[in-house]
Amino acid sequence: MWVDMLKKACEASSQAQISQRLGVSTAMISQVLKGVYKGNMERIQRLVEGELMKMSVDCPVIGGEIPRQRCIEHQQASFRPTSPMRVALHRGCKICPFKIGGES
C-alpha cells in the first residue's frame, strides 16, 4: 500500500521532488519503485507513511498522538539537553516500539 502511494506521488510530481520531501536520495526512490532496494525498507516505509500518508503514532514520551514524520524527526535529532522533554525524547526514542531500525 505504501509503495503504491510512493508511486502515485512520484507520478504526480517527480522522483526528485519526492526524494527531497522524504530526505532520501533519488536513487533510493528509484530502487524502491523497481523492487530492487536492498537497504532498510522499514525506514523508507515509515518515511512514506509519515510524509505522504500523514499517519500518526501514539508517542509514549509526549503522551499523545503525533505525526509519524515528527516521530522520525525526534528519532533522528542529535542530543541537545535544552529541556527536560528533549532529554526524555532522546532516551525514550532509543527504546520506543516505533523506532526505525538502523540507517541505510
C-alpha positions as CSV (number, residue, x, y, z in Angstrom):
1,M,0.0,0.0,0.0
2,W,2.7,2.5,0.9
3,V,4.7,1.6,-2.2
4,D,1.6,2.4,-4.3
5,M,1.3,5.8,-2.5
6,L,5.0,6.5,-3.3
7,K,4.5,5.6,-6.9
8,K,1.4,7.9,-7.2
9,A,3.3,10.7,-5.5
10,C,6.2,10.4,-7.9
11,E,3.8,10.3,-10.9
12,A,2.0,13.4,-9.7
13,S,5.3,15.4,-9.3
14,S,8.7,13.7,-9.7
15,Q,11.1,11.3,-8.0
16,A,13.4,14.2,-7.3
17,Q,10.7,16.2,-5.5
18,I,9.5,13.2,-3.5
19,S,13.0,12.2,-2.5
20,Q,13.6,15.8,-1.3
21,R,10.4,15.7,0.7
22,L,11.4,12.4,2.3
23,G,15.0,13.4,2.8
24,V,16.4,10.4,0.8
25,S,18.2,10.1,-2.5
26,T,16.5,9.9,-5.8
27,A,18.4,6.6,-6.4
28,M,16.7,5.1,-3.3
29,I,13.3,6.1,-4.6
30,S,14.0,4.6,-8.0
31,Q,15.3,1.3,-6.5
32,V,12.3,1.0,-4.1
33,L,9.9,1.6,-7.0
34,K,11.7,-1.1,-9.1
35,G,11.7,-3.5,-6.2
36,V,15.4,-3.8,-6.0
37,Y,16.3,-1.7,-3.0
38,K,18.4,-3.7,-0.6
39,G,18.5,-1.1,2.2
40,N,16.3,-0.5,5.2
41,M,12.7,-0.9,3.8
42,E,11.2,-0.2,7.2
43,R,12.8,3.3,7.2
44,I,11.5,4.2,3.8
45,Q,8.1,2.8,4.6
46,R,7.8,4.9,7.7
47,L,9.0,8.0,5.9
48,V,6.3,7.5,3.2
49,E,3.6,6.8,5.8
50,G,4.6,9.9,7.7
51,E,5.2,12.4,4.9
52,L,2.9,11.2,2.2
53,M,0.2,9.3,4.0
54,K,0.0,11.6,7.1
55,M,-0.1,8.7,9.5
56,S,0.4,9.3,13.3
57,V,1.7,7.4,16.2
58,D,0.9,7.4,20.0
59,C,4.1,8.8,21.4
60,P,4.8,7.2,24.9
61,V,7.1,10.1,25.8
62,I,4.9,13.0,24.7
63,G,1.8,11.2,25.8
64,G,-0.4,11.6,22.8
65,E,-0.6,11.3,19.0
66,I,2.0,13.0,16.9
67,P,2.5,12.8,13.1
68,R,4.8,9.8,12.2
69,Q,7.1,12.3,10.4
70,R,7.6,14.2,13.6
71,C,8.3,10.9,15.4
72,I,11.0,10.2,12.8
73,E,12.4,13.7,13.3
74,H,12.7,13.1,17.1
75,Q,14.5,9.8,16.5
76,Q,17.0,11.4,14.1
77,A,17.6,14.5,16.2
78,S,21.0,14.9,17.8
79,F,21.1,15.0,21.6
80,R,20.7,18.6,23.0
81,P,19.8,18.8,26.7
82,T,18.0,22.1,26.2
83,S,14.8,21.0,28.0
84,P,13.6,18.0,30.0
85,M,11.3,17.0,27.1
86,R,14.3,16.8,24.7
87,V,16.2,14.7,27.2
88,A,13.2,12.4,27.6
89,L,12.7,12.1,23.9
90,H,16.4,11.3,23.3
91,R,16.2,8.5,25.9
92,G,12.7,7.3,25.0
93,C,13.2,7.1,21.2
94,K,16.0,4.6,21.7
95,I,13.6,2.0,23.1
96,C,10.3,3.1,21.5
97,P,8.2,0.5,19.6
98,F,8.0,3.0,16.8
99,K,11.8,3.3,16.4
100,I,13.1,2.8,12.9
101,G,15.8,0.2,12.5
102,G,19.4,1.1,11.5
103,E,20.1,3.6,8.8
104,S,20.9,2.6,5.3
